Amino acid sequence: MAEIFGTGGDPVDVGGEYECSECGFRRKLNKGETFPPDHHPEKPWTLYLASEELPAQQTSG
């Protein structure tokens, strides 16, 4: 499974709990929000726990 991540200023495509890839600091972000500044320089936010279906889980119907 591919990781979902983002850096400061990027739009959030999947809502859920994100963590700093450097230290594990967690922050809840909703779909449509913008990622806050990186917690540690050049270390992206990584999705820890999704609060909605991931893109790969969505079915077309």
C-alpha positions, 0 to 999 in steps of 0.5 A: 500500500502506498503511503499518503503524505503532504507538505505544508501548503498542500491540499489535504486529499484524505481526511484523518490523523496525520503524523510528522514523519520525523517525530510522530507528532499527530494532528487531525486534518480534514479533506479540503484543508491545507497542510500546516507548515511541516513540523520538522523542515523537509519532513512531510506529514504522513497519514496515520489513520484515515477518517474516510475511504482511501482512494484505492478503496473507492469503487465506481458505480 
